[in-house]
Every structure is written in structure tokens, then in C-alpha cells.
Amino acid sequence: MLDVARKHPDVVCWVHLGVAQGFLEALGCDADGTGIRPFAEPGACLLDLPR
């Protein structure tokens, strides 16, 4: 999966962001301000969560 994400971060990373936002909304949290930084660290993206 990591190889696919590296080849297509515009798709894979944004799908993961959508999953995270959906999870937050299912918990009753406001998902506004949630963001993703593709491959901000070696082999990992960083998810920015609202306070």
C-alpha cells in the first residue's frame, strides 16, 4: 500500500483524510481544520487534527 500511496498521494492520502474526518464526525466532533501532510516523515503522513 505504501508504494501505491507514493505513486498516487493525491488519491490515497485524501481518502485517508476523508476516513479520519468521517471518524471524527461519527464521534460528534467538528472535523473542520483536519488536514493531512503527505509523507511529512519518512514513510508516514501526518494528520493534523483540530483542537
Backbone torsions as a table, in degrees:
resi	resn	phi	psi	omega
1	MET	NA	-34.8	-179.3
2	LEU	-62.6	-38.4	177.7
3	ASP	-62.7	-40.8	179.0
4	VAL	-65.9	-41.5	179.3
5	ALA	-62.7	-39.1	178.9
6	ARG	-67.5	-34.9	179.9
7	LYS	-77.9	-30.9	-174.3
8	HIS	-135.3	56.9	-178.0
9	PRO	-63.1	-27.6	179.5
10	ASP	-64.2	-22.4	178.5
11	VAL	-99.8	-57.0	-172.7
12	VAL	-63.3	-46.0	-177.5
13	CYS	-65.2	-39.5	-178.9
14	TRP	-72.2	-28.4	173.3
15	VAL	-66.3	-43.6	178.2
16	HIS	-63.0	-38.2	176.8
17	LEU	-62.5	-43.3	177.9
18	GLY	-61.8	-38.3	177.3
19	VAL	-64.0	-44.9	-179.9
20	ALA	-63.2	-42.9	178.7
21	GLN	-64.4	-41.1	177.4
22	GLY	-63.2	-38.5	178.0
23	PHE	-64.1	-45.8	178.8
24	LEU	-60.8	-44.9	179.6
25	GLU	-64.4	-36.6	177.2
26	ALA	-64.6	-28.0	177.2
27	LEU	-83.7	-3.4	-179.4
28	GLY	86.6	14.7	179.8
29	CYS	-94.3	156.6	175.2
30	ASP	-82.4	120.1	-177.3
31	ALA	-89.3	-2.5	177.8
32	ASP	-60.3	135.7	-179.6
33	GLY	93.4	-5.2	176.2
34	THR	-73.6	134.2	-179.3
35	GLY	-142.7	170.3	178.8
36	ILE	-134.7	140.6	176.1
37	ARG	-116.2	97.4	-177.1
38	PRO	-58.2	127.1	176.2
39	PHE	49.9	44.4	176.4
40	ALA	-68.6	-21.8	175.3
41	GLU	-130.0	157.2	-179.3
42	PRO	-55.7	116.3	177.2
43	GLY	75.0	11.3	-178.1
44	ALA	-147.6	142.7	172.0
45	CYS	-95.1	160.1	176.7
46	LEU	-114.1	133.7	178.4
47	LEU	-100.0	122.6	176.9
48	ASP	-95.1	122.9	-178.5
49	LEU	-108.6	145.3	176.2
50	PRO	-70.6	158.2	178.3
51	ARG	-75.5	NA	NA
